[in-house]
Amino acid sequence: MANINAGRFTTRPEINGTFGVCATTHWIATAVGMSMLERGGNAFDAGVAAAFALQVVEPHLCGPGGDVPVIVWDKRKGKPEVICGQGPAPAGATIKHYRDHLGLDMIPGTGLLPACIPGTFETFMMVLRDYGTMSLRDVLEPALGYATSGHPIVERACATIQTVKGLFQEHWPTSAAVYLPHGNIPKAGMLFRNPQHAETYQRILKEAEAGGGNREAQIERARAAWSKGFVAEAIDKFCRTNEVMDVSGRRHRGVLTADDMAGWLPTIEAPLSYAYGKYEVLKPGPWTQGPVLLQMLAILKGFDLDKLDPTEPDFIHLWIEAAKLAYADREAFYGDPKFAKVPMETLLSERYNSDRRRQIGVFASMEQLPGKIEGYDGRVIVKGTADKRVAVSAAGAGEPTVGDINTGHGADHVSAAGVVRGDTVHIDVIDRDGNMFTATPSGGWLQSSPVIPALGWPLGSRGQMFWLEEGQPSSLEPGKRPRSTLSVGMALREGKPYMTWGTPGGDQQDQWSAQFFLRHVHAGMNLQEAIDAPAWHIEHFPTSFWPRTARPGVVVVEDRLPAETITELRRRGHKVEVGPAWSEGRLTAVSQDGPRRTAAANPRGMQGYAAGR
């Protein structure tokens, strides 16, 4: 099973070539992306085509009703850009409505109430129009083919459907009609079809091409069909006319409207950056959790990690304690900077992080310790703590690690009552010209909300990440972006575009991404080695998803870590839980160095693949 590479064992070779590389969390999407490159498309065409394919082949992980952050490096512009595909809260989503009118103290993790404006389609259209070269038909046809003719459904999708079968049959019949064909749970490997999903995109394509014109004109008509046409109308009608059972145990109508859809567009922003040795690491702003990775680097910069093995207790202890501090700052300070003043410059400053660094002691901290910044409240809200994982009694609340469905490790476990959390997908592409695309589409999971029958897919539930307490940076407000866990990463090396990487996994995304980067930089591991190495995550801080509990001091590790490392971490006070050998993360990564292109993908979950030549 293993290849020996530079003295380390890997599950598969790192892909090397000069033409182009593509890595995603599903082999079909990787093949679709490479096919666009082979047909003369660029990295942006390939990324968009792969994203549409992932909506079809991993509907338990992403969907058209979801959201996406993107970072691009367009060689023509010579600079990185973040594209925000995180739709904001609808106009009717107010604290008063949820607390006073509905009697809620948290936004439910399922149903119609947590739906924000879907961000994926408009974002992919912007990427295709402004950076791509291919037609809408070119990038949509693979997804249309799989939705119409079928794709081999993966085991994890079947496990998800099995868990929510009762919910679908009793409360969400429109979902049962799609995902329980003839009343049965699909079997892994069978050809699964979603003809209504295909019909929705066929209609968009038909309306786009009906007026003729050039590629850009067709994309504009597709956008109109989505945000101001039949898609927006179907969403509006479904939210107005249906009371849907959600995780609160009650039925609620949605607040998302066609006017909300028509009034939003994705935005282009400069990424945040942090200089780390010869690297400049780039992340989206604090409307995501992305800056926590930069903060971890800022804290760890003061330690000589070159002398530490990434599987030794000293390395892992330092990482854990730095992560606790960075995530506490996430909870206390992050939010949509259009609505909340976020002290990002301070949070990434050496003066601030030298103070934070001194808070790391010999033993594990059990406290939530945000930094003290003048003029800021800096509170961490914890709805509850759990010595054991919380068994949730309704489906789709939250976002898990890769291990949840099979093992229960990494988040609130899957219960017999019907809980299974949605996750995420990831895409990385570099073409022969050096253009780079990275995206983490998520939301709109089959288990997040009932299927809208006129469209063939459900809405997302990202609004559950807002707090209903006034005065927090991430408190609910109409038009505000939720502080998403979705994160993408790009790095320059010696000023040149070098690497993109990312992973699904909710609150764990930037934990695993940070580990990958540190192994690559300090231990000299290639991309595949850095992905395959033993991994871990902490659950110390409040989760971003319903029911918002924390597990102070808990670190979940793969059992491939040395036994002596686990023993020593426990001696230092860490509450170590040992998971299966290959249960942490679903990373993919691509890089370039001159004409050379490299790519790697995670063996965990048996779905992710890298390709290139």
C-alpha positions in Angstrom: 0.0 0.0 0.0 2.8 2.4 0.8 5.6 4.0 -1.3 8.9 5.0 0.2 9.6 8.7 -0.6 12.6 10.5 0.9 12.6 8.1 3.8 8.9 8.5 4.6 5.9 6.3 3.9 3.1 7.7 1.8 -0.1 6.1 0.6 0.3 7.3 -3.0 2.9 9.3 -4.9 3.0 13.0 -5.1 1.8 14.0 -8.6 4.4 15.8 -10.7 4.2 17.4 -14.1 4.4 20.5 -16.2 1.0 20.7 -17.9 -1.3 21.2 -15.0 -2.6 19.7 -11.8 -6.0 19.3 -10.1 -6.8 17.9 -6.7 -10.3 17.6 -5.1 -12.2 15.6 -2.5 -13.8 13.3 -5.1 -12.2 11.4 -8.0 -14.9 12.4 -10.4 -14.5 16.1 -9.8 -10.7 15.8 -10.2 -11.2 14.0 -13.6 -13.7 16.7 -14.6 -11.2 19.5 -13.7 -8.4 17.8 -15.6 -10.6 17.3 -18.6 -11.2 21.1 -18.8 -7.4 21.6 -18.7 -6.9 19.0 -21.5 -9.6 20.8 -23.6 -7.6 24.1 -23.4 -9.4 25.6 -20.4 -7.5 27.4 -17.6 -7.4 26.8 -13.9 -10.6 28.9 -13.4 -12.6 26.9 -16.0 -11.4 23.7 -14.4 -12.2 24.8 -10.8 -15.8 25.9 -11.7 -16.5 22.7 -13.7 -15.2 20.6 -10.7 -17.3 22.6 -8.3 -20.5 21.9 -10.3 -19.7 18.2 -10.5 -19.1 18.1 -6.7 -22.7 19.4 -6.1 -23.9 16.3 -7.9 -21.6 13.6 -6.7 -21.3 14.8 -3.1 -24.7 16.2 -2.2 -24.2 15.3 1.5 -21.2 17.7 1.5 -22.2 20.6 -0.8 -25.0 21.8 -3.0 -26.3 24.8 -5.1 -28.0 26.3 -2.0 -24.7 26.6 -0.2 -21.7 29.0 0.0 -18.1 29.2 -1.0 -14.9 31.2 -0.4 -12.4 31.3 -3.3 -8.9 32.6 -3.7 -7.5 33.0 -7.2 -4.1 34.0 -8.6 -4.6 35.4 -12.1 -1.3 35.6 -13.9 -2.5 38.5 -16.0 -3.2 40.6 -12.8 -0.2 39.3 -10.9 -1.9 39.4 -7.6 -4.1 37.2 -5.3 -7.8 37.9 -4.9 -10.4 36.6 -2.5 -13.9 36.1 -3.9 -16.5 36.1 -1.2 -19.2 33.6 -2.1 -20.7 33.7 1.4 -24.3 34.9 1.1 -25.5 37.2 4.0 -28.5 36.9 6.3 -31.8 37.8 4.7 -33.6 41.0 5.4 -36.1 39.2 7.6 -33.4 37.5 9.7 -33.4 39.6 12.9 -32.6 38.8 16.5 -36.1 40.2 17.4 -37.8 37.8 15.0 -35.9 34.8 16.2 -35.9 35.5 19.9 -39.1 37.5 20.5 -41.5 36.1 17.8 -40.2 32.5 17.7 -38.9 32.1 21.2 -35.5 30.8 20.2 -32.1 31.4 21.9 -30.1 29.8 19.1 -30.7 29.7 15.3 -31.6 26.1 14.5 -29.0 24.1 12.6 -31.5 22.7 10.1 -34.7 23.6 8.2 -35.5 27.0 6.6 -34.6 29.4 9.4 -30.8 29.2 9.1 -30.8 29.8 5.3 -28.7 32.6 4.1 -28.6 33.8 0.5 -27.1 31.0 -1.6 -23.6 32.1 -2.8 -22.2 29.4 -5.0 -23.8 30.0 -8.4 -23.2 33.8 -8.6 -19.6 33.2 -7.4 -18.9 30.6 -10.0 -20.4 32.8 -12.7 -18.2 35.7 -11.6 -15.1 33.4 -11.7 -16.1 32.0 -15.1 -16.9 35.4 -16.6 -13.9 37.4 -15.3 -11.2 34.8 -15.1 -12.2 31.9 -17.2 -12.2 31.2 -21.0 -14.8 28.5 -21.6 -18.5 28.7 -22.1 -21.2 28.0 -19.5 -22.2 24.9 -21.4 -18.6 23.6 -21.3 -18.3 23.8 -17.6 -21.9 22.6 -16.8 -22.1 19.6 -19.1 -20.2 17.1 -16.9 -22.4 17.9 -13.9 -25.5 17.7 -16.1 -24.4 14.3 -17.4 -23.9 12.9 -13.9 -27.2 14.3 -12.6 -29.1 12.9 -15.6 -27.4 9.6 -16.3 -26.2 8.9 -12.8 -23.0 8.6 -10.8 -21.8 5.9 -8.5 -23.0 7.1 -5.1 -20.4 7.0 -2.4 -20.8 5.0 0.8 -20.8 8.1 3.0 -23.7 9.6 1.1 -25.6 6.4 1.6 -24.8 6.4 5.3 -26.0 10.0 5.6 -29.3 9.1 3.9 -29.7 6.0 6.1 -29.4 8.2 9.2 -31.9 10.8 8.1 -34.4 8.3 6.5 -36.9 8.7 9.3 -36.8 12.4 9.2 -37.3 12.4 5.5 -40.2 10.0 5.6 -42.0 11.7 8.5 -41.2 15.4 8.0 -39.4 16.1 4.7 -41.2 14.2 2.0 -39.7 16.3 -0.8 -36.3 15.0 0.3 -37.5 11.4 0.5 -38.8 11.7 -3.1 -35.2 12.4 -4.3 -32.9 10.5 -1.9 -35.1 7.4 -1.1 -36.0 6.2 -4.6 -38.9 3.8 -4.3 -38.7 4.2 -0.5 -35.2 2.6 -0.4 -31.8 3.8 0.8 -29.4 3.8 -2.1 -26.7 1.2 -2.1 -23.1 2.3 -2.3 -21.8 2.2 -5.9 -25.3 2.2 -7.6 -25.9 4.8 -10.2 -27.8 7.6 -8.5 -29.7 10.2 -10.5 -31.2 13.6 -9.6 -33.1 14.6 -12.8 -34.7 17.7 -11.2 -31.3 19.0 -10.3 -30.3 18.5 -13.9 -33.5 20.1 -15.2 -32.8 23.2 -13.1 -29.4 23.7 -14.7 -30.7 22.7 -18.1 -33.3 25.5 -17.9 -30.6 28.0 -16.8 -28.5 27.0 -19.7 -31.4 27.2 -22.1 -32.3 30.7 -20.9 -28.6 31.7 -21.1 -28.2 30.6 -24.7 -31.6 31.7 -26.0 -30.5 35.3 -26.6 -27.3 34.4 -28.4 -24.4 36.8 -28.0 -20.9 36.1 -26.6 -19.8 34.1 -23.7 -20.1 36.9 -21.2 -23.7 37.7 -22.4 -24.7 34.1 -21.8 -23.3 34.1 -18.3 -25.2 37.3 -17.5 -28.5 35.7 -18.6 -27.7 32.7 -16.5 -27.1 35.0 -13.5 -30.5 36.6 -14.1 -32.2 33.3 -14.3 -30.7 32.4 -10.9 -31.0 35.6 -8.8 -33.9 37.4 -10.5 -35.7 34.6 -12.3 -37.2 31.2 -11.8 -34.7 29.9 -9.2 -35.2 32.9 -6.9 -39.0 32.6 -7.3 -39.0 28.9 -6.4 -36.9 29.6 -3.3 -39.2 32.5 -2.3 -42.4 30.4 -2.7 -41.0 27.4 -0.8 -39.9 29.5 2.2 -43.3 31.4 2.3 -45.6 28.4 2.0 -43.9 25.6 4.0 -43.5 25.1 7.7 -40.6 22.8 8.1 -39.5 20.7 11.1 -36.0 21.6 12.3 -33.6 20.8 15.0 -35.5 22.9 17.6 -38.3 20.2 17.4 -40.7 22.7 15.9 -41.9 23.7 12.5 -40.9 27.1 11.0 -41.2 29.0 7.8 -38.2 30.5 6.2 -37.4 34.2 5.9 -35.3 34.1 2.6 -37.0 35.9 -0.3 -36.6 36.6 -4.0 -35.7 40.2 -3.1 -32.9 39.0 -1.0 -31.6 36.9 -3.9 -31.9 39.8 -6.4 -30.0 42.2 -4.1 -26.8 40.3 -3.5 -23.6 39.8 -5.5 -20.3 38.2 -4.5 -17.4 40.6 -3.8 -13.7 40.7 -4.6 -11.4 41.4 -1.7 -7.7 41.5 -0.9 -6.6 38.5 1.2 -5.2 38.9 4.7 -1.5 37.9 4.7 1.1 36.9 7.2 4.9 36.6 6.6 6.3 33.3 7.9 9.9 32.8 6.9 10.2 32.8 3.1 6.5 32.3 2.8 3.6 34.7 2.7 0.4 32.9 3.8 -2.9 34.2 2.4 -6.4 33.8 3.9 -9.8 35.4 3.5 -10.9 37.9 6.2 -12.6 37.4 9.5 -16.0 36.7 7.9 -14.4 33.2 7.8 -12.3 31.5 10.4 -9.3 31.7 8.0 -7.3 34.2 10.1 -6.9 31.7 12.9 -4.3 29.9 10.8 -2.4 33.2 10.5 -2.7 33.8 14.2 -1.4 30.3 15.0 1.6 31.0 12.8 2.1 34.4 14.5 2.2 32.7 17.9 4.3 29.7 16.8 6.8 31.9 15.0 8.5 32.5 18.4 9.4 28.8 18.8 12.2 26.9 16.9 10.0 24.3 15.2 12.8 23.2 12.9 14.2 21.2 15.8 11.0 19.4 16.6 9.5 16.3 15.0 5.8 16.9 14.1 4.9 13.7 16.0 6.7 14.6 19.2 4.8 15.8 22.3 6.7 19.2 22.4 5.6 20.1 18.9 2.0 18.9 19.4 1.7 20.6 22.8 2.9 24.0 21.4 0.5 23.6 18.5 -2.5 22.7 20.8 -1.9 25.7 23.1 -1.4 28.1 20.2 -4.6 26.8 18.6 -6.6 27.4 21.8 -5.5 31.0 22.0 -6.2 31.7 18.3 -9.6 30.1 18.4 -10.5 32.0 21.5 -9.7 35.2 19.6 -11.9 33.9 16.7 -14.8 33.6 19.1 -14.2 37.0 20.8 -13.3 39.2 17.8 -14.2 37.7 14.4 -17.3 38.8 12.4 -18.2 40.5 9.1 -15.9 43.5 8.9 -18.7 45.4 7.1 -20.7 45.4 10.3 -18.2 44.8 13.1 -14.9 46.4 13.8 -12.4 43.6 13.9 -8.9 44.4 15.3 -7.2 42.2 12.7 -4.0 44.3 12.5 -3.5 43.9 16.3 -4.4 40.2 16.2 -1.6 39.5 13.7 1.0 41.9 15.2 4.2 40.7 16.8 3.6 42.7 20.0 0.2 41.1 20.6 1.4 37.6 19.8 4.5 37.8 21.9 2.2 38.4 24.8 -0.1 35.5 23.7 3.0 33.3 23.3 3.9 33.8 27.0 0.5 32.4 28.0 1.6 28.9 26.8 2.7 27.0 29.8 4.1 23.5 30.4 0.7 22.0 31.1 -2.6 22.1 29.1 -4.9 25.1 29.7 -8.5 24.4 30.4 -9.7 28.1 30.0 -11.1 30.1 27.2 -8.5 32.8 27.0 -9.2 35.6 24.4 -6.7 38.4 24.3 -7.3 41.8 25.9 -7.6 44.6 23.4 -8.5 48.1 24.5 -12.0 49.1 23.3 -13.2 45.6 22.7 -15.4 43.4 24.9 -13.6 40.2 23.8 -16.1 37.6 25.3 -16.3 33.9 24.5 -19.8 32.6 24.7 -20.1 28.9 25.6 -23.6 27.4 25.6 -22.5 24.3 27.5 -19.6 21.9 28.0 -19.6 18.2 27.3 -17.4 15.6 28.9 -19.0 13.2 26.3 -20.2 14.0 22.8 -23.7 15.3 22.6 -26.2 13.1 21.0 -28.4 15.4 18.9 -32.0 14.5 18.2 -32.5 16.0 14.7 -30.6 15.8 11.5 -28.1 18.0 9.8 -27.1 20.3 12.6 -23.5 21.4 12.1 -20.5 20.2 10.3 -18.3 17.3 11.2 -14.8 16.0 10.7 -14.2 13.2 8.2 -14.4 10.6 10.9 -17.9 11.3 12.2 -20.0 9.0 10.1 -17.8 6.0 10.6 -16.3 6.6 14.1 -18.1 9.3 15.9 -14.8 11.1 16.6 -14.3 14.8 16.0 -17.7 16.3 16.7 -21.1 15.5 18.2 -21.7 11.9 17.3 -24.1 10.4 14.9 -27.2 9.2 16.9 -29.8 6.7 16.2 -32.4 9.5 16.4 -31.2 10.8 13.0 -28.3 13.2 13.4 -25.6 13.4 10.8 -23.8 16.6 10.1 -23.1 18.0 6.7 -19.5 18.6 5.7 -17.6 20.2 2.9 -15.6 19.7 -0.3 -12.4 21.3 -1.6 -10.8 22.0 -4.9 -7.2 23.1 -5.9 -6.0 23.7 -9.5 -2.9 25.1 -11.2 -2.7 25.3 -15.0 0.3 25.4 -17.3 0.4 29.2 -17.2 0.6 29.3 -13.4 -3.0 30.5 -12.8 -4.2 29.2 -9.4 -7.7 28.4 -8.1 -8.7 27.2 -4.6 -12.2 26.9 -3.2 -14.1 25.2 -0.4 -17.8 24.9 -1.4 -20.1 23.8 1.4 -23.7 24.0 2.6 -26.9 23.1 1.0 -26.4 19.5 2.3 -29.1 17.0 1.6 -29.6 16.7 5.4 -29.6 20.5 6.1 -33.0 21.4 4.7 -35.9 19.8 2.7 -35.4 19.6 -1.1 -37.2 22.4 -3.0 -39.1 20.2 -5.5 -39.0 22.7 -8.3 -35.2 22.8 -8.1 -34.1 19.4 -6.9 -31.9 20.5 -4.0 -32.1 22.1 -0.5 -31.1 25.5 0.9 -28.1 25.9 3.2 -28.0 26.4 7.0 -25.0 28.7 7.5 -27.1 31.2 9.5 -26.8 28.9 12.5 -23.4 30.4 13.0 -24.8 33.8 14.1 -25.3 34.5 17.8 -28.7 35.8 19.0 -27.0 37.8 21.8 -26.7 41.5 21.0 -23.3 43.2 20.7 -21.1 40.3 19.6 -19.0 40.6 16.4 -21.0 37.7 15.0 -24.4 38.7 16.3 -27.2 38.3 13.7 -28.1 41.3 11.5 -29.8 41.5 8.2 -27.3 41.7 5.3 -24.5 40.5 7.5 -22.2 37.5 6.6 -22.1 34.7 9.2 -18.6 34.1 10.5 -18.1 30.9 8.4 -15.8 28.0 9.2 -15.1 27.7 5.5 -11.5 28.5 4.7 -9.1 28.4 1.7 -5.3 28.9 1.8 -2.7 30.2 -0.6 1.0 30.8 -0.1 3.6 32.7 -1.9 7.2 31.6 -1.6 9.9 34.2 -2.0 7.3 36.5 -3.5 6.1 34.0 -6.2 2.8 32.2 -6.3 3.5 28.8 -4.8 0.8 26.7 -3.3 -2.9 26.3 -2.5 -4.4 23.9 -0.1 -7.5 23.2 2.1 -9.8 20.7 3.7 -13.3 20.0 4.7 -14.1 19.7 8.4 -15.9 22.6 9.9 -14.0 24.0 12.9 -11.2 21.7 12.2 -10.4 23.1 8.7 -7.7 25.5 9.7 -6.4 23.1 12.4 -5.5 20.5 9.8 -4.4 23.1 7.2 -2.0 24.5 9.8 -0.6 21.1 10.6 -0.1 20.4 6.9 1.7 23.7 6.3 4.0 23.3 9.3 5.0 19.8 8.3 5.8 21.0 4.8 7.8 24.0 5.9 9.6 22.7 9.1 9.9 19.0 8.4 10.6 19.3 4.7 7.7 16.9 3.8 6.4 17.0 0.3 2.7 17.6 -0.3 1.7 13.9 0.0 3.8 13.2 3.0 2.5 16.3 4.8 -1.1 15.1 4.1 -0.5 11.5 5.1 1.3 12.2 8.4 -0.6 11.5 11.6 -3.0 14.3 12.5 -5.2 15.5 15.3 -7.6 18.3 16.3 -8.8 20.1 19.5 -12.4 20.5 20.6 -11.5 23.0 23.4 -13.5 26.0 22.1 -17.3 26.4 21.4 -18.3 24.8 18.2 -19.5 27.0 15.4 -22.6 24.9 14.9 -25.7 24.0 16.9 -25.7 23.2 19.9 -22.5 25.4 20.3 -20.9 23.4 23.1 -17.2 23.2 24.1 -15.1 20.3 25.3 -12.2 22.0 27.3 -8.9 20.4 27.0 -10.0 17.6 24.6 -7.6 16.7 21.7 -8.6 13.9 19.3 -5.6 12.1 17.7 -5.1 9.4 15.2 -3.8 6.2 16.8 -0.8 6.3 14.4 0.8 8.9 16.8 3.6 7.2 18.9 2.3 5.8 22.1 4.9 7.7 24.1 3.6 11.0 22.6 0.0 10.2 23.7 1.2 9.3 27.2 3.2 12.5 27.5 0.4 14.7 26.3 -1.9 13.1 28.9 0.8 13.8 31.6 0.7 17.4 30.6 -3.0 17.5 31.3 -4.5 17.2 27.7 -7.6 15.1 27.5 -6.5 12.8 24.7 -9.0 10.7 22.9 -7.6 8.3 20.4 -9.4 7.8 17.1 -8.8 5.4 14.2 -5.6 5.5 12.2 -6.9 7.4 9.2 -9.7 9.6 10.6 -8.4 13.2 10.6 -9.0 15.6 7.7 -9.5 15.5 3.9 -6.7 17.7 2.7 -5.8 18.4 -0.9 -2.9 20.6 -2.1 -1.2 21.8 -5.3 2.0 23.7 -5.8 4.3 25.1 -8.5 8.0 25.9 -8.8 9.0 27.2 -12.2 7.6 24.9 -14.8 7.0 22.1 -12.2 3.5 21.4 -11.0 2.8 19.1 -8.0 -0.4 17.8 -6.4 -1.6 15.5 -3.6 -4.8 14.4 -2.0 -6.0 12.7 1.1 -6.4 8.9 1.3 -8.7 9.3 4.3 -12.3 8.6 3.3 -11.2 6.9 0.1 -12.6 9.6 -2.2 -10.0 12.4 -2.7 -7.7 12.2 -5.7 -5.0 14.3 -7.4 -4.3 14.3 -11.1 -1.9 16.0 -13.4 0.7 15.5 -16.1 
